[in-house]
């Protein structure tokens, strides 16, 4: 199996992990599990897993190590990871049974049998690497990945709406939320990663440069397959450090699997780039990346709550109603009302014309992006009626009131950008609000 095929398999098998370093592991004496140790194996650190999930996570970590060794053609670095995987293989079945997971008897039997096979494959990879057989080690690693995928596939996964529309409700497989129709997200502690850099020049404020984006799977492999969500494979939401500047763009996917975007940042300083993408059968992922434009950054603009004020943008008046204080825990409705001047040629006329013919923008009647002041918490919401249903927008009342729903778990100050389209013009409407703890 080629290295490229291995990369695709990694992306399909693993829904993302936070890979711990070996320095956090506790050293224990290895048990005799039928694996013939080499002279260096008594120096290998091994953390005895106590749960099935911890065994799976440790397995992913060690597979990541082997992947890096093969990519770097460092066969001597494989032996420690392969040796630990051989030991882990004998634990999967026992820990799955101890976890009392809802696994049919036949599947549990396959986990036990597959675990033994996995251990033998890991020990074989160990031997191939120590013998210097690179092609054999590469093929052995691909076979080991396939066996790991078979074991993990027997364990039931849970999916939930990324907007938590149904609170704690979960689903047994991929699909769409029954309320907002967004793609369900796999419940996991795993994470994807995104790397961003300028292609051929340094970044200069006000000067356009080509940015390249690499989206990495949990084991560091390049992700090449993405679902099209709201007409795009990648939504890029960018904000300045003080949240005074915002942009919503869509980098283009290139043949080799990276994304590119030509862009000029307006001023020096720090920016956070939120990459919003959906790998197959995993659900929406939002990964932040901090980019610094050299030079002296301007003084930050203070965030002031302004939801009680109408915003006038390009001949439109937009108001926001949250139905009272926004608090953590429950769902908040963000209701926008959009009006236009009765005579757009007269700048002094009132905003009396209700806009009832909004146009679809990226497959929805609107988009709502919310970012906390510290840029840690992020929300991307769509009007419930329009989310993900082709042609649904045309059958709905298209204004002047558009409603979104959002939930918050952390109090603090937030900024929201609502985006709507009318007569070919995209309106981006910012509001600042506080999220508080509800009174008892």
C-alpha positions as CSV (number, residue, x, y, z in Angstrom):
1,X,0.0,0.0,0.0
2,X,1.4,3.4,-0.9
3,X,2.0,6.2,1.5
4,X,-0.8,8.3,0.0
5,X,-3.3,5.5,0.5
6,X,-2.2,5.2,4.1
7,X,-2.9,8.9,4.5
8,X,-6.4,8.6,3.2
9,X,-7.1,5.7,5.5
10,X,-5.8,7.6,8.5
11,X,-8.1,10.5,7.7
12,X,-11.1,8.1,7.4
13,X,-10.4,6.1,10.5
14,X,-9.5,8.7,13.0
15,X,-11.9,11.6,13.8
16,X,-9.1,13.6,15.4
17,X,-7.0,13.4,18.6
18,X,-5.0,15.5,20.9
19,X,-1.7,13.7,20.8
20,X,0.1,13.6,24.2
21,X,3.8,13.5,24.4
22,X,5.6,10.5,25.9
23,X,6.9,12.6,28.7
24,X,3.5,12.5,30.3
25,X,3.4,8.7,30.4
26,X,4.0,6.7,33.6
27,X,6.6,3.9,33.2
28,X,5.5,0.4,34.2
29,X,7.2,-2.9,33.9
30,X,6.0,-4.6,30.7
31,X,4.0,-7.8,31.2
32,X,4.9,-11.0,29.3
33,X,2.2,-11.1,26.6
34,X,3.9,-13.5,24.2
35,X,5.8,-10.7,22.4
36,X,9.5,-11.6,22.2
37,X,11.3,-8.5,23.4
38,X,14.4,-7.1,21.7
39,X,17.3,-5.8,23.7
40,X,16.0,-2.2,23.6
41,X,12.4,-3.1,24.7
42,X,13.1,-2.9,28.4
43,X,13.7,0.9,27.9
44,X,10.3,1.5,26.3
45,X,7.8,3.5,28.3
46,X,4.3,2.0,28.4
47,X,1.2,3.4,30.2
48,X,-1.1,0.5,31.2
49,X,-4.6,1.6,29.9
50,X,-7.4,1.4,32.4
51,X,-10.3,1.9,30.0
52,X,-11.1,1.0,26.5
53,X,-11.1,4.6,25.4
54,X,-7.7,5.3,26.9
55,X,-6.3,2.2,25.1
56,X,-7.7,3.4,21.8
57,X,-6.2,6.9,22.4
58,X,-2.9,5.4,23.3
59,X,-3.0,3.3,20.2
60,X,-3.7,6.4,18.0
61,X,-0.7,8.1,19.6
62,X,1.6,5.3,18.9
63,X,0.3,4.9,15.3
64,X,1.0,8.7,14.9
65,X,4.5,8.0,16.0
66,X,5.0,5.3,13.4
67,X,3.4,7.4,10.7
68,X,6.0,10.2,11.4
69,X,8.8,7.6,11.4
70,X,7.8,6.2,8.1
71,X,7.4,9.7,6.6
72,X,10.9,10.5,7.8
73,X,12.2,7.1,6.7
74,X,13.6,6.5,10.2
75,X,12.9,2.8,10.6
76,X,14.9,2.5,13.8
77,X,12.4,4.9,15.5
78,X,9.5,2.5,14.8
79,X,10.4,-0.2,17.3
80,X,9.2,1.5,20.5
81,X,5.8,2.4,19.1
82,X,5.3,-1.0,17.5
83,X,6.3,-2.8,20.7
84,X,3.8,-0.9,22.7
85,X,1.1,-1.5,20.1
86,X,1.7,-5.2,20.3
87,X,1.2,-5.0,24.1
88,X,-1.9,-2.8,23.7
89,X,-3.5,-5.4,21.3
90,X,-4.0,-7.8,24.1
91,X,-5.9,-5.2,26.1
92,X,-8.6,-4.0,23.6
93,X,-10.9,-7.0,24.1
94,X,-10.7,-7.2,27.8
95,X,-11.2,-3.4,28.3
96,X,-14.1,-3.3,25.8
97,X,-15.9,-6.1,27.8
98,X,-15.1,-4.3,31.1
99,X,-16.6,-1.1,29.8
100,X,-20.0,-2.8,29.4
101,X,-20.5,-1.1,26.0
102,X,-23.6,-1.9,24.0
103,X,-21.8,-4.3,21.7
104,X,-23.5,-7.4,20.2
105,X,-21.9,-10.7,21.2
106,X,-20.7,-11.4,17.7
107,X,-19.0,-8.0,17.5
108,X,-17.4,-8.5,20.9
109,X,-16.0,-11.8,19.6
110,X,-14.5,-10.0,16.6
111,X,-12.9,-7.4,18.9
112,X,-11.2,-10.2,20.9
113,X,-10.0,-12.0,17.8
114,X,-9.1,-8.8,16.0
115,X,-7.1,-7.7,19.0
116,X,-4.9,-10.8,18.9
117,X,-4.3,-10.3,15.2
118,X,-3.5,-6.7,15.8
119,X,-0.9,-7.6,18.3
120,X,0.8,-10.1,15.9
121,X,0.8,-7.5,13.1
122,X,2.4,-4.9,15.4
123,X,5.1,-7.4,16.4
124,X,5.7,-8.2,12.7
125,X,6.0,-4.5,11.9
126,X,8.5,-4.3,14.8
127,X,10.6,-7.0,13.2
128,X,10.4,-5.6,9.7
129,X,11.6,-2.2,10.9
130,X,14.5,-3.7,12.9
131,X,15.6,-5.6,9.8
132,X,15.7,-2.4,7.7
133,X,12.9,-3.5,5.3
134,X,11.3,-0.1,4.5
135,X,8.8,-1.4,1.9
136,X,7.8,-4.2,4.1
137,X,7.4,-1.9,7.1
138,X,5.3,0.5,5.0
139,X,3.0,-2.3,3.9
140,X,2.9,-3.7,7.4
141,X,1.9,-0.3,8.8
142,X,-1.0,0.0,6.3
143,X,-2.2,-3.5,7.3
144,X,-2.0,-2.6,11.0
145,X,-4.1,0.6,10.3
146,X,-6.8,-1.5,8.6
147,X,-6.9,-3.9,11.5
148,X,-7.1,-1.0,14.0
149,X,-10.0,0.4,12.0
150,X,-11.9,-2.9,12.2
151,X,-11.6,-3.0,16.0
152,X,-12.7,0.6,16.4
153,X,-15.6,0.2,14.0
154,X,-17.2,-2.4,16.4
155,X,-17.5,0.2,19.1
156,X,-20.7,2.4,18.9
157,X,-20.1,6.1,18.2
158,X,-22.3,9.0,19.3
159,X,-23.2,12.1,17.3
160,X,-24.9,15.3,18.3
161,X,-25.8,18.6,16.8
162,X,-22.8,21.1,16.9
163,X,-25.3,23.8,17.9
164,X,-26.7,21.6,20.8
165,X,-30.2,22.3,19.5
166,X,-31.5,19.2,21.3
167,X,-29.3,19.7,24.4
168,X,-28.0,16.3,25.4
169,X,-29.7,14.2,22.7
170,X,-27.3,12.0,20.7
171,X,-27.6,9.8,17.6
172,X,-25.9,6.5,16.8
173,X,-24.5,7.6,13.4
174,X,-23.9,10.5,11.0
175,X,-26.9,12.6,9.8
176,X,-28.5,15.9,10.3
177,X,-30.0,17.7,13.3
178,X,-33.8,17.3,13.4
179,X,-34.2,21.0,14.4
180,X,-31.6,23.0,12.5
181,X,-30.7,20.4,9.9
182,X,-26.9,21.0,10.3
183,X,-24.6,18.0,10.0
184,X,-24.2,16.1,13.2
185,X,-20.8,16.1,14.8
186,X,-19.1,13.0,16.2
187,X,-18.6,13.2,20.0
188,X,-14.9,12.9,20.7
189,X,-12.1,14.6,22.5
190,X,-10.0,14.3,19.3
191,X,-9.0,17.3,17.2
192,X,-7.9,18.2,13.7
193,X,-5.2,20.8,13.0
194,X,-4.7,23.6,10.5
195,X,-1.4,25.1,9.4
196,X,-1.4,28.5,7.5
197,X,1.6,30.3,5.9
198,X,2.3,32.8,3.1
199,X,3.4,31.0,-0.1
200,X,6.1,33.2,-1.7
201,X,6.4,36.4,0.3
202,X,6.2,37.7,3.8
203,X,3.1,39.2,5.2
204,X,2.7,43.0,5.0
205,X,-0.3,45.0,6.1
206,X,-2.3,46.2,3.2
207,X,-0.5,44.1,0.7
208,X,-2.1,41.0,-0.9
209,X,-0.3,37.7,-0.4
210,X,-1.2,34.1,-1.2
211,X,-2.0,32.1,1.9
212,X,-1.9,28.3,1.9
213,X,-3.9,26.1,4.3
214,X,-3.1,22.5,5.2
215,X,-5.8,20.7,7.2
216,X,-4.2,17.8,9.1
217,X,-5.9,14.6,10.4
218,X,-5.2,13.5,14.0
219,X,-2.1,11.7,13.0
220,X,-0.6,14.6,11.0
221,X,-1.8,13.4,7.5
222,X,-3.1,15.8,5.0
223,X,-7.0,15.7,4.7
224,X,-8.1,15.7,1.1
225,X,-11.8,14.9,1.3
226,X,-14.4,17.4,2.6
227,X,-18.2,17.7,2.5
228,X,-19.7,20.7,0.7
229,X,-21.6,22.6,3.4
230,X,-23.5,25.7,2.4
231,X,-21.9,25.6,-1.0
232,X,-18.3,25.5,0.2
233,X,-15.8,23.0,1.4
234,X,-14.0,25.5,3.7
235,X,-15.5,28.6,5.4
236,X,-12.8,30.9,6.7
237,X,-13.9,33.4,9.4
238,X,-11.2,35.9,10.3
239,X,-11.2,38.5,13.1
240,X,-8.7,41.0,14.5
241,X,-7.5,40.6,18.1
242,X,-9.9,43.3,19.3
243,X,-12.8,42.0,17.1
244,X,-13.1,45.3,15.3
245,X,-12.4,43.7,11.9
246,X,-14.1,40.6,10.4
247,X,-14.1,38.8,7.1
248,X,-15.8,35.6,5.8
249,X,-14.0,34.1,2.9
250,X,-13.6,30.7,1.1
251,X,-10.2,29.4,0.2
252,X,-10.1,27.2,-2.9
253,X,-9.1,23.6,-2.7
254,X,-6.0,22.7,-4.8
255,X,-5.3,19.4,-6.6
256,X,-2.7,18.3,-4.0
257,X,-5.2,18.8,-1.1
258,X,-4.2,22.2,0.3
259,X,-6.4,25.4,0.2
260,X,-5.2,28.8,-1.0
261,X,-6.5,32.3,-0.6
262,X,-5.2,35.6,-1.9
263,X,-5.7,38.2,0.9
264,X,-4.5,41.5,2.3
265,X,-4.9,42.1,6.0
266,X,-5.7,45.8,6.7
267,X,-3.2,46.6,9.5
268,X,-0.4,45.1,11.6
269,X,-1.3,43.0,14.6
270,X,-2.7,39.7,15.6
271,X,-5.6,37.9,13.8
272,X,-7.4,34.7,14.5
273,X,-8.5,32.6,11.5
274,X,-11.3,30.1,12.2
275,X,-11.3,27.3,9.6
276,X,-14.8,25.7,9.5
277,X,-14.8,22.4,7.5
278,X,-16.5,19.0,7.6
279,X,-14.6,15.8,6.9
280,X,-16.8,12.8,5.8
281,X,-18.7,11.1,8.7
282,X,-17.1,13.2,11.3
283,X,-19.1,16.5,11.4
284,X,-18.3,20.1,11.5
285,X,-14.8,21.1,12.8
286,X,-13.8,24.6,13.7
287,X,-10.0,25.1,14.2
288,X,-8.5,28.4,15.1
289,X,-5.1,29.6,13.9
290,X,-3.3,32.8,15.1
291,X,-1.5,34.9,12.4
292,X,0.5,38.0,13.2
293,X,1.1,40.7,10.6
294,X,4.4,42.5,11.4
295,X,4.5,46.2,12.4
296,X,3.1,48.3,15.1
297,X,-0.5,47.4,15.8
298,X,-3.0,50.2,16.4
299,X,-4.6,50.8,19.8
300,X,-7.4,48.3,20.3
301,X,-11.0,49.4,19.9
302,X,-13.1,48.8,23.0
303,X,-16.0,46.4,22.7
304,X,-19.2,48.1,23.9
305,X,-22.6,46.5,24.2
306,X,-24.9,48.0,21.5
307,X,-27.8,45.6,21.0
308,X,-30.2,48.4,21.9
309,X,-29.2,50.4,18.8
310,X,-30.2,49.9,15.1
311,X,-27.3,49.5,12.7
312,X,-27.4,51.5,9.5
313,X,-25.5,49.7,6.7
314,X,-25.6,50.5,3.0
315,X,-29.1,52.0,3.0
316,X,-30.6,49.4,5.4
317,X,-31.5,49.5,9.1
318,X,-31.1,46.3,11.1
319,X,-32.1,45.7,14.6
320,X,-31.4,42.7,16.9
321,X,-33.7,41.3,19.5
322,X,-32.5,38.6,21.9
323,X,-35.7,38.5,23.9
324,X,-34.0,39.7,27.1
325,X,-30.6,39.0,28.7
326,X,-28.4,36.3,27.1
327,X,-27.5,33.7,29.6
328,X,-25.5,30.4,29.7
329,X,-27.3,27.1,29.7
330,X,-30.4,27.7,27.6
331,X,-31.0,28.5,24.0
332,X,-31.2,32.2,22.9
333,X,-33.0,33.4,19.8
334,X,-31.2,36.1,17.9
335,X,-34.0,37.8,15.8
336,X,-32.8,40.3,13.2
337,X,-35.3,42.7,11.5
338,X,-34.2,44.3,8.2
339,X,-35.7,47.4,6.8
340,X,-34.8,49.6,3.8
341,X,-35.3,53.3,3.1
342,X,-38.7,53.9,1.4
343,X,-36.8,55.9,-1.2
344,X,-33.2,54.8,-1.4
345,X,-32.3,57.9,-3.5
346,X,-33.2,60.2,-0.6
347,X,-30.7,59.7,2.2
348,X,-33.1,61.5,4.6
349,X,-36.1,59.3,4.1
350,X,-37.0,56.9,6.9
351,X,-36.4,53.1,7.0
352,X,-40.0,52.2,6.5
353,X,-39.8,49.5,3.8
354,X,-39.7,46.0,5.3
355,X,-37.3,43.7,3.4
356,X,-39.4,40.6,2.6
357,X,-37.4,39.3,-0.4
358,X,-34.0,38.4,1.1
359,X,-31.9,36.2,-1.2
360,X,-30.1,33.0,-0.3
361,X,-26.5,33.6,0.8
362,X,-24.3,30.5,0.7
363,X,-27.3,28.3,0.8
364,X,-29.1,29.9,3.7
365,X,-31.3,32.9,4.5
366,X,-28.5,34.2,6.7
367,X,-25.3,33.3,8.6
368,X,-24.6,34.2,12.2
369,X,-21.0,34.1,13.5
370,X,-20.3,34.8,17.2
371,X,-16.9,35.0,18.8
372,X,-16.1,35.7,22.5
373,X,-13.9,38.6,23.4
374,X,-10.9,36.3,24.2
375,X,-11.5,34.5,20.8
376,X,-11.8,31.1,22.5
377,X,-15.5,30.5,22.0
378,X,-17.0,30.3,18.5
379,X,-20.6,29.8,17.1
380,X,-21.6,29.5,13.5
381,X,-25.4,29.3,13.2
382,X,-28.0,29.4,10.4
383,X,-31.8,30.1,10.4
384,X,-33.4,26.8,11.3
385,X,-35.8,26.7,8.3
386,X,-33.1,27.2,5.7
387,X,-30.2,25.1,7.0
388,X,-28.9,22.5,4.6
389,X,-32.1,22.1,2.6
390,X,-31.7,22.8,-1.2
391,X,-34.4,25.1,-2.4
392,X,-35.9,25.6,1.0
393,X,-35.1,29.3,1.1
394,X,-37.3,30.1,-1.8
395,X,-40.4,28.6,-0.1
396,X,-40.1,30.6,3.1
397,X,-40.9,34.0,4.3
398,X,-37.7,35.8,3.4
399,X,-37.8,38.6,5.9
400,X,-37.9,41.1,7.3
401,X,-37.4,39.0,10.5
402,X,-34.7,36.3,10.5
403,X,-34.2,34.1,13.6
404,X,-31.1,32.2,14.7
405,X,-30.6,30.1,17.8
406,X,-27.4,29.8,19.8
407,X,-26.3,28.3,23.2
408,X,-23.5,29.5,25.4
409,X,-21.6,27.7,28.2
410,X,-19.2,30.4,29.1
411,X,-20.2,33.9,30.3
412,X,-18.5,37.0,29.0
413,X,-18.6,39.6,26.2
414,X,-19.2,38.4,22.7
415,X,-19.5,40.0,19.2
416,X,-21.9,38.7,16.6
417,X,-21.9,39.3,12.8
418,X,-25.1,38.5,11.0
419,X,-24.8,38.2,7.2
420,X,-27.7,38.6,4.8
421,X,-28.1,39.2,1.0
422,X,-30.5,41.5,-0.7
423,X,-30.5,42.5,-4.4
424,X,-27.1,41.0,-4.8
425,X,-25.5,42.9,-1.9
426,X,-24.2,41.1,1.2
427,X,-24.9,42.9,4.4
428,X,-22.6,42.2,7.4
429,X,-24.1,43.5,10.6
430,X,-22.1,43.5,13.9
431,X,-23.5,43.6,17.4
432,X,-21.9,43.3,20.8
433,X,-23.6,41.7,23.8
434,X,-22.9,40.1,27.2
435,X,-23.6,36.5,28.2
436,X,-24.3,36.2,31.9
437,X,-25.1,33.5,34.5
438,X,-28.9,33.2,35.0
439,X,-30.2,34.5,38.3
440,X,-31.4,31.8,40.7
